């Protein structure tokens, strides 16, 4: 229910490479590897898929070196915030007022649909996630990051 569509993540990742020269790492559990490979296949730019190859210590070290975490409401989102990494989190069935990425460098993207938040673990329609657009995510990235990444100058829009 919390998964976002692969095309959306691919468009956001490509835009971050285009605008900021970002290096994209798609991380997750071993079971998520096919989903992450699907994102990479849809991208115009290169990305590294690090799914199932890392233990928790390696994953936390990867997060700690990250300049931005973009993902769904998950444990990884909370780990990134705890490490001080700026976060843009996509919320569908969960209520970000209770479990959102708190703090100055935490942002939330939600679709304004009447059924969200419902806190359901399963949903056939997934409207709350499907109505989130790449543009919504990129606007929140711009807000959270103040328009630039620490190691890269914007390349234009």
VEXFITI-599666 format. One line per 4 residues: number of its first residue (from 1); their letters; for each residue x, y, z of N, C-alpha, C, O. Coordinates in nm, 3 decimals, always signed. Atoms other than C-alpha are relative to their C-alpha. Layout:
<sites>
NUM = A = X,Y,Z,X,Y,Z,X,Y,Z,X,Y,Z  ...
</sites>
This chain:
<sites>
1 = XXXX = +0.082,-0.119,+0.000,+0.000,+0.000,+0.000,+0.086,+0.125,+0.000,+0.048,+0.226,-0.059  -0.085,-0.119,-0.009,+0.287,+0.240,+0.074,+0.092,+0.017,-0.121,+0.156,+0.122,-0.134  -0.089,-0.012,+0.116,+0.476,+0.170,-0.250,-0.050,+0.107,-0.095,-0.171,+0.120,-0.119  +0.032,-0.098,+0.103,+0.488,+0.452,-0.504,+0.038,-0.063,-0.133,+0.114,-0.160,-0.137
5 = XXXX = -0.027,+0.062,+0.130,+0.501,+0.380,-0.876,+0.144,+0.025,-0.046,+0.203,+0.130,-0.019  -0.139,-0.004,+0.045,+0.838,+0.310,-1.037,+0.028,+0.119,-0.091,+0.134,+0.182,-0.081  -0.020,-0.113,+0.092,+0.792,+0.573,-1.308,+0.020,+0.130,+0.077,+0.102,+0.214,+0.039  -0.013,-0.121,-0.080,+0.750,+0.842,-1.043,+0.137,+0.013,+0.062,+0.201,+0.118,+0.053
9 = XXXX = -0.134,-0.004,-0.059,+1.068,+0.751,-0.858,+0.106,+0.023,-0.107,+0.202,+0.097,-0.084  -0.098,-0.017,+0.108,+1.257,+0.728,-1.190,+0.005,+0.145,-0.047,+0.113,+0.200,-0.069  +0.004,-0.141,+0.044,+1.142,+1.077,-1.295,+0.062,+0.092,+0.104,+0.136,+0.184,+0.068  -0.060,-0.081,-0.107,+1.236,+1.226,-0.958,+0.151,-0.018,+0.002,+0.225,+0.080,+0.009
13 = XXXX = -0.144,+0.027,-0.002,+1.577,+1.058,-0.961,+0.070,+0.066,-0.119,+0.175,+0.128,-0.103  -0.059,-0.063,+0.118,+1.649,+1.174,-1.317,+0.005,+0.152,+0.014,+0.103,+0.215,-0.024  +0.002,-0.145,-0.019,+1.547,+1.529,-1.229,+0.107,+0.044,+0.099,+0.168,+0.150,+0.081  -0.105,-0.034,-0.096,+1.784,+1.529,-0.929,+0.138,-0.008,-0.063,+0.227,+0.071,-0.031
17 = XXXX = -0.127,+0.008,+0.074,+2.068,+1.418,-1.156,+0.012,+0.120,-0.093,+0.117,+0.184,-0.099  -0.003,-0.112,+0.094,+1.977,+1.680,-1.417,+0.027,+0.133,+0.069,+0.109,+0.212,+0.023  -0.008,-0.130,-0.067,+1.943,+1.968,-1.171,+0.124,+0.016,+0.087,+0.181,+0.125,+0.095  -0.103,-0.012,-0.102,+2.212,+1.888,-0.916,+0.120,-0.092,-0.020,+0.216,-0.086,+0.057
21 = XXXX = -0.108,+0.095,+0.017,+2.437,+1.618,-1.055,+0.001,-0.106,+0.108,+0.106,-0.162,+0.140  +0.011,+0.096,-0.110,+2.311,+1.387,-0.780,+0.043,-0.140,-0.045,+0.027,-0.177,-0.161  -0.029,+0.142,+0.018,+2.439,+1.031,-0.750,-0.115,-0.075,+0.067,-0.143,-0.052,+0.185  +0.120,+0.066,-0.050,+2.140,+0.803,-0.706,+0.032,-0.143,+0.044,+0.088,-0.222,-0.031
25 = XXXX = -0.011,+0.136,-0.054,+2.144,+0.494,-0.484,-0.141,-0.043,+0.039,-0.206,+0.023,+0.120  +0.131,+0.057,-0.032,+1.827,+0.285,-0.469,+0.023,-0.113,+0.098,+0.081,-0.216,+0.062  -0.029,+0.099,-0.103,+1.835,+0.091,-0.145,-0.128,-0.061,+0.055,-0.235,+0.001,+0.052  +0.114,+0.068,-0.058,+1.606,-0.159,+0.017,+0.036,-0.142,+0.040,+0.153,-0.182,+0.037
29 = XXXX = -0.018,+0.140,-0.039,+1.559,-0.514,+0.134,+0.018,-0.086,-0.125,-0.013,-0.044,-0.236  -0.020,+0.092,+0.112,+1.648,-0.812,-0.083,-0.130,-0.025,-0.077,-0.129,-0.034,-0.200  +0.129,+0.025,+0.065,+1.278,-0.872,-0.154,-0.045,+0.118,-0.087,-0.129,+0.100,-0.176  +0.037,-0.118,+0.077,+1.251,-0.517,-0.294,+0.087,+0.020,-0.124,+0.065,+0.113,-0.202
33 = XXXX = -0.093,-0.014,+0.112,+1.528,-0.569,-0.549,-0.071,+0.010,-0.137,-0.036,+0.098,-0.215  +0.067,-0.012,+0.130,+1.293,-0.634,-0.848,-0.069,+0.137,-0.018,-0.066,+0.194,-0.127  +0.064,-0.132,+0.004,+1.099,-0.315,-0.764,+0.105,+0.108,-0.028,+0.083,+0.195,-0.112  -0.106,-0.099,+0.018,+1.423,-0.113,-0.739,+0.066,-0.011,-0.137,+0.100,+0.090,-0.198
37 = XXXX = -0.053,+0.019,+0.136,+1.560,-0.265,-1.060,-0.095,+0.061,-0.102,-0.052,+0.118,-0.203  +0.100,-0.061,+0.088,+1.235,-0.154,-1.225,+0.013,+0.151,-0.005,-0.007,+0.212,-0.111  -0.023,-0.145,-0.002,+1.304,+0.203,-1.116,+0.124,+0.032,-0.083,+0.121,+0.121,-0.168  -0.125,-0.026,+0.072,+1.659,+0.188,-1.248,-0.019,-0.016,-0.151,+0.034,+0.063,-0.229
41 = XXXX = +0.025,+0.023,+0.143,+1.541,+0.048,-1.583,-0.076,+0.115,-0.065,-0.062,+0.138,-0.185  +0.079,-0.110,+0.053,+1.305,+0.344,-1.623,+0.077,+0.132,-0.002,+0.032,+0.230,-0.064  -0.080,-0.124,-0.008,+1.575,+0.604,-1.551,+0.082,+0.022,-0.127,+0.122,-0.073,-0.194  -0.089,-0.038,+0.110,+1.770,+0.791,-1.819,+0.145,+0.000,+0.046,+0.236,-0.022,-0.034
45 = XXXX = -0.134,-0.009,-0.057,+2.071,+0.824,-1.587,+0.034,-0.128,+0.076,-0.052,-0.212,+0.102  -0.045,+0.116,-0.077,+2.276,+0.568,-1.400,-0.045,+0.010,+0.145,-0.062,+0.118,+0.200  +0.031,+0.010,-0.142,+2.181,+0.452,-1.053,+0.056,-0.133,+0.050,+0.069,-0.229,-0.025  -0.048,+0.122,-0.065,+2.318,+0.194,-0.811,-0.116,-0.060,+0.077,-0.184,+0.009,+0.152
49 = XXXX = +0.101,+0.071,-0.079,+2.080,-0.066,-0.671,+0.074,-0.075,+0.110,+0.153,-0.165,+0.083  -0.063,+0.063,-0.117,+2.190,-0.165,-0.320,-0.111,-0.063,+0.083,-0.148,-0.012,+0.189  +0.109,+0.068,-0.069,+1.918,-0.406,-0.217,+0.046,-0.138,+0.043,+0.085,-0.221,-0.039  -0.035,+0.130,-0.052,+1.993,-0.698,+0.007,+0.149,-0.026,+0.011,+0.190,-0.134,+0.056
53 = XXXX = -0.144,+0.017,-0.006,+2.368,-0.646,-0.015,+0.060,+0.052,+0.129,+0.173,+0.018,+0.165  -0.055,-0.067,-0.117,+2.408,-0.444,+0.300,-0.068,-0.046,+0.127,-0.188,-0.077,+0.127  +0.057,+0.022,-0.131,+2.358,-0.517,+0.666,-0.043,+0.135,+0.056,-0.026,+0.238,-0.010  +0.050,-0.124,-0.058,+2.209,-0.257,+0.899,+0.112,+0.102,+0.021,+0.090,+0.221,-0.001
57 = XXXX = -0.111,-0.095,-0.020,+2.551,-0.104,+0.981,+0.041,+0.064,-0.131,+0.064,+0.185,-0.137  -0.035,-0.055,+0.131,+2.636,-0.065,+0.613,-0.108,+0.094,-0.051,-0.080,+0.199,-0.108  +0.110,-0.084,+0.044,+2.292,+0.074,+0.540,+0.002,+0.135,+0.072,-0.016,+0.239,+0.009  -0.006,-0.125,-0.076,+2.323,+0.332,+0.819,+0.119,+0.085,-0.044,+0.109,+0.208,-0.048
61 = XXXX = -0.117,-0.075,+0.050,+2.671,+0.428,+0.694,-0.032,+0.064,-0.135,+0.009,+0.177,-0.161  +0.042,-0.056,+0.128,+2.525,+0.477,+0.345,-0.093,+0.119,+0.021,-0.076,+0.223,-0.043  +0.091,-0.110,-0.030,+2.244,+0.690,+0.484,+0.075,+0.122,+0.054,+0.048,+0.235,+0.013  -0.074,-0.109,-0.064,+2.485,+0.897,+0.691,+0.077,+0.084,-0.102,+0.097,+0.204,-0.082
65 = XXXX = -0.075,-0.071,+0.104,+2.681,+0.990,+0.377,-0.092,+0.064,-0.103,-0.044,+0.135,-0.193  +0.096,-0.052,+0.098,+2.364,+1.083,+0.187,-0.030,+0.147,+0.025,-0.028,+0.194,+0.138  +0.038,-0.141,-0.010,+2.269,+1.441,+0.114,-0.151,+0.017,+0.001,-0.202,+0.125,+0.034  +0.146,-0.005,+0.005,+1.900,+1.357,+0.074,-0.054,-0.142,-0.003,+0.003,-0.230,-0.067
69 = XXXX = +0.073,+0.126,+0.008,+1.662,+1.068,+0.134,-0.138,+0.031,-0.054,-0.210,+0.112,+0.004  +0.135,-0.010,+0.054,+1.351,+1.046,-0.084,-0.057,-0.140,+0.001,+0.000,-0.231,-0.059  +0.059,+0.133,-0.007,+1.123,+0.756,-0.009,-0.135,+0.004,+0.067,-0.186,+0.110,+0.102  +0.131,+0.011,-0.064,+0.801,+0.632,+0.141,+0.017,-0.003,+0.151,+0.128,-0.016,+0.204
73 = XXXX = +0.004,+0.011,-0.146,+0.703,+0.630,+0.506,+0.051,-0.138,+0.038,-0.013,-0.240,+0.010  -0.063,+0.129,-0.031,+0.934,+0.359,+0.641,+0.101,+0.017,+0.112,+0.128,+0.129,+0.157  -0.107,-0.005,-0.099,+1.197,+0.270,+0.896,+0.122,+0.072,-0.054,+0.190,+0.141,+0.021  -0.114,-0.069,+0.061,+1.462,+0.395,+0.653,-0.017,+0.151,+0.008,+0.080,+0.224,+0.029
77 = XXXX = +0.028,-0.143,-0.012,+1.295,+0.736,+0.655,+0.035,+0.049,+0.140,+0.100,+0.153,+0.155  -0.027,-0.041,-0.138,+1.316,+0.752,+1.034,+0.150,-0.008,+0.030,+0.202,+0.076,+0.103  -0.145,+0.012,-0.020,+1.678,+0.632,+1.031,+0.072,+0.119,-0.063,+0.163,+0.176,-0.003  -0.062,-0.115,+0.066,+1.770,+0.905,+0.782,-0.018,+0.126,+0.082,+0.077,+0.203,+0.101
81 = XXXX = +0.025,-0.120,-0.082,+1.607,+1.174,+0.997,+0.083,-0.005,+0.127,+0.139,+0.097,+0.168  -0.078,+0.013,-0.124,+1.777,+1.039,+1.311,+0.147,+0.031,-0.025,+0.216,+0.078,+0.066  -0.139,-0.028,+0.035,+2.111,+1.072,+1.130,+0.020,+0.142,-0.050,+0.132,+0.181,-0.085  -0.011,-0.139,+0.044,+2.035,+1.431,+1.032,-0.004,+0.019,-0.150,+0.027,+0.128,-0.199
85 = XXXX = +0.009,-0.009,+0.146,+1.983,+1.356,+0.663,-0.133,+0.066,-0.036,-0.237,+0.027,+0.018  +0.126,-0.057,+0.046,+1.724,+1.578,+0.491,-0.088,-0.109,-0.064,-0.038,-0.194,-0.137  +0.093,+0.104,+0.043,+1.415,+1.370,+0.413,-0.120,+0.062,-0.071,-0.175,+0.163,-0.027  +0.128,-0.027,+0.063,+1.128,+1.397,+0.168,-0.072,-0.134,-0.004,-0.029,-0.227,-0.072
89 = XXXX = +0.072,+0.127,-0.016,+0.875,+1.127,+0.255,-0.138,+0.007,-0.064,-0.210,+0.105,-0.048  +0.130,+0.013,+0.064,+0.573,+1.016,+0.056,-0.092,-0.077,+0.093,-0.062,-0.189,+0.134  +0.096,+0.061,-0.092,+0.273,+0.941,+0.274,-0.131,-0.026,-0.071,-0.181,+0.058,-0.146  +0.130,+0.037,+0.054,-0.044,+0.761,+0.172,-0.094,-0.037,+0.112,-0.170,+0.047,+0.159
93 = XXXX = +0.094,+0.044,-0.102,-0.229,+0.553,+0.429,+0.034,+0.045,+0.142,-0.054,+0.046,+0.228  -0.043,-0.039,-0.135,-0.028,+0.673,+0.731,-0.019,+0.150,+0.021,-0.023,+0.227,-0.074  +0.020,-0.140,-0.035,-0.077,+1.002,+0.912,+0.134,+0.064,+0.035,+0.192,+0.031,+0.139  -0.131,-0.060,-0.028,+0.239,+1.216,+0.892,+0.001,+0.087,+0.125,+0.108,+0.117,+0.178
97 = XXXX = +0.002,-0.078,-0.125,+0.121,+1.422,+1.190,+0.049,-0.083,+0.117,+0.101,-0.029,+0.215  -0.041,+0.089,-0.108,+0.196,+1.117,+1.406,+0.137,-0.061,-0.024,+0.214,-0.079,+0.070  -0.125,+0.073,+0.026,+0.489,+0.951,+1.231,+0.082,+0.062,-0.112,+0.160,-0.007,-0.178  -0.073,-0.066,+0.108,+0.626,+1.207,+0.988,+0.146,+0.026,+0.033,+0.189,+0.005,+0.147
101 = XXXX = -0.141,-0.034,-0.022,+0.988,+1.312,+0.944,+0.010,+0.138,+0.065,+0.007,+0.240,-0.004  +0.002,-0.125,-0.074,+1.006,+1.578,+1.212,+0.127,+0.080,-0.021,+0.231,+0.024,-0.057  -0.118,-0.084,+0.003,+1.244,+1.870,+1.212,+0.005,+0.089,-0.123,-0.077,+0.079,-0.214  -0.016,-0.101,+0.102,+1.364,+2.147,+0.989,+0.024,-0.059,-0.139,-0.024,-0.005,-0.238
105 = XXXX = -0.035,+0.060,+0.129,+1.495,+1.919,+0.713,-0.086,-0.122,-0.031,-0.039,-0.218,-0.093  +0.092,+0.109,+0.030,+1.193,+1.691,+0.696,-0.119,+0.052,-0.075,-0.181,+0.150,-0.035  +0.113,-0.042,+0.081,+0.927,+1.719,+0.430,-0.092,-0.117,-0.031,-0.048,-0.232,-0.037  +0.102,+0.100,+0.026,+0.606,+1.533,+0.354,-0.071,+0.033,-0.130,-0.101,+0.149,-0.158
109 = XXXX = +0.080,-0.014,+0.121,+0.428,+1.477,+0.023,-0.120,-0.093,+0.016,-0.105,-0.212,+0.041  +0.125,+0.077,-0.010,+0.064,+1.365,+0.032,-0.094,+0.047,-0.109,-0.095,+0.164,-0.146  +0.108,-0.037,+0.090,-0.218,+1.357,-0.216,-0.121,+0.035,+0.085,-0.147,-0.029,+0.187  +0.118,-0.043,-0.074,-0.530,+1.535,-0.098,-0.119,-0.084,-0.045,-0.196,-0.045,-0.133
113 = XXXX = +0.111,+0.089,+0.032,-0.774,+1.246,-0.113,-0.079,-0.027,+0.128,-0.020,-0.035,+0.236  +0.083,+0.011,-0.120,-1.068,+1.195,+0.124,+0.025,-0.125,+0.085,-0.005,-0.125,+0.204  -0.018,+0.124,-0.076,-0.970,+0.840,+0.226,+0.133,-0.006,+0.075,+0.159,-0.104,+0.145  -0.132,+0.003,-0.064,-0.622,+0.933,+0.352,+0.007,+0.104,+0.111,-0.036,+0.217,+0.091
117 = XXXX = -0.060,+0.128,-0.036,-0.502,+0.875,+0.614,-0.105,-0.100,+0.047,-0.200,-0.065,+0.117  +0.092,+0.106,-0.041,-0.680,+0.545,+0.662,+0.069,-0.103,+0.089,+0.003,-0.182,+0.157  -0.082,+0.094,-0.078,-0.395,+0.349,+0.828,-0.019,-0.146,-0.037,+0.011,-0.235,+0.042  +0.015,+0.138,+0.046,-0.479,+0.039,+0.625,+0.134,-0.056,-0.047,+0.217,+0.016,-0.101
121 = XXXX = -0.121,+0.068,+0.048,-0.206,-0.212,+0.551,-0.017,-0.046,-0.145,+0.082,-0.062,-0.216  +0.027,+0.043,+0.137,-0.373,-0.322,+0.226,-0.114,+0.084,-0.058,-0.212,+0.115,+0.010  +0.104,-0.077,+0.069,-0.574,-0.127,-0.029,+0.012,-0.030,-0.149,+0.121,-0.022,-0.205  -0.005,+0.031,+0.144,-0.667,-0.222,-0.384,+0.016,+0.126,-0.085,+0.085,+0.122,-0.187
125 = XXXX = -0.004,-0.120,+0.082,-0.709,+0.133,-0.512,+0.133,+0.076,+0.010,+0.183,+0.124,-0.091  -0.125,-0.072,-0.026,-0.395,+0.291,-0.359,-0.003,+0.144,-0.054,+0.101,+0.199,-0.091  +0.017,-0.134,+0.054,-0.532,+0.629,-0.470,+0.091,+0.100,+0.069,+0.146,+0.189,+0.005  -0.082,-0.095,-0.076,-0.342,+0.809,-0.195,+0.144,+0.003,-0.047,+0.210,+0.107,-0.038
129 = XXXX = -0.137,+0.004,+0.051,-0.009,+0.697,-0.342,+0.005,+0.030,-0.150,+0.097,+0.097,-0.197  -0.001,-0.018,+0.145,-0.100,+0.697,-0.712,-0.021,+0.145,-0.042,+0.022,+0.185,-0.150  +0.024,-0.140,+0.036,-0.210,+1.061,-0.706,+0.115,+0.093,+0.037,+0.110,+0.212,+0.008  -0.121,-0.079,-0.024,+0.129,+1.181,-0.582,+0.076,+0.008,-0.132,+0.101,-0.094,-0.197
133 = XXXX = -0.070,-0.019,+0.127,+0.311,+1.329,-0.882,+0.148,+0.027,+0.024,+0.186,+0.073,+0.132  -0.141,-0.035,-0.012,+0.684,+1.363,-0.945,+0.019,+0.149,+0.027,+0.109,+0.187,+0.102  -0.011,-0.144,-0.023,+0.631,+1.741,-0.955,-0.023,+0.035,+0.146,+0.047,+0.121,+0.201  +0.025,-0.023,-0.142,+0.488,+1.735,-0.602,+0.124,-0.035,+0.082,+0.161,+0.038,+0.174
137 = XXXX = -0.119,+0.045,-0.073,+0.793,+1.543,-0.480,+0.115,+0.097,-0.023,+0.184,+0.135,+0.071  -0.110,-0.092,+0.031,+1.039,+1.773,-0.658,-0.020,+0.136,+0.065,+0.077,+0.198,+0.108  +0.026,-0.127,-0.070,+0.870,+2.083,-0.515,+0.036,-0.011,+0.147,+0.091,+0.084,+0.204  -0.035,+0.018,-0.142,+0.912,+1.941,-0.165,+0.151,-0.014,+0.017,+0.206,+0.034,+0.116
141 = XXXX = -0.147,+0.007,-0.004,+1.276,+1.854,-0.238,+0.058,+0.141,-0.004,+0.148,+0.173,+0.073  -0.047,-0.138,+0.010,+1.331,+2.217,-0.342,-0.019,+0.074,+0.132,+0.070,+0.147,+0.176  +0.027,-0.069,-0.127,+1.169,+2.341,-0.021,+0.095,-0.048,+0.109,+0.154,+0.033,+0.181  -0.084,+0.058,-0.106,+1.361,+2.104,+0.207,+0.147,+0.035,-0.019,+0.218,+0.065,+0.077
145 = XXXX = -0.143,-0.021,+0.029,+1.696,+2.155,+0.035,+0.033,+0.147,-0.024,+0.150,+0.181,-0.045  -0.028,-0.142,+0.024,+1.658,+2.530,-0.011,+0.050,+0.026,-0.141,+0.119,+0.125,-0.164  -0.036,-0.022,+0.139,+1.710,+2.491,-0.384,+0.137,-0.050,-0.043,+0.173,-0.036,-0.159  -0.133,+0.048,+0.042,+2.057,+2.335,-0.376,+0.050,-0.113,+0.090,+0.008,-0.126,+0.205
149 = XXXX = -0.068,+0.105,-0.075,+2.264,+2.039,-0.266,+0.134,+0.055,+0.046,+0.193,+0.136,-0.024  -0.128,-0.052,-0.051,+2.574,+2.104,-0.054,+0.118,-0.022,-0.093,+0.208,+0.062,-0.098  -0.118,+0.030,+0.082,+2.812,+1.942,-0.303,-0.019,+0.031,-0.147,+0.067,-0.003,-0.229  +0.023,-0.027,+0.142,+2.661,+2.063,-0.627,-0.073,+0.133,-0.018,-0.160,+0.168,+0.062
153 = XXXX = +0.071,-0.122,+0.037,+2.552,+2.388,-0.782,-0.115,-0.039,-0.093,-0.099,-0.128,-0.176  +0.111,+0.032,+0.090,+2.211,+2.383,-0.952,+0.042,+0.018,-0.146,+0.116,+0.110,-0.181  -0.031,-0.004,+0.143,+2.235,+2.314,-1.324,-0.113,+0.063,-0.080,-0.111,+0.059,-0.203  +0.116,-0.055,+0.069,+1.909,+2.490,-1.409,-0.120,-0.091,+0.018,-0.107,-0.200,+0.074
157 = X = +0.121,+0.081,-0.018,+1.554,+2.363,-1.419,-0.056,-0.050,-0.128,-0.158,-0.120,-0.128
</sites>
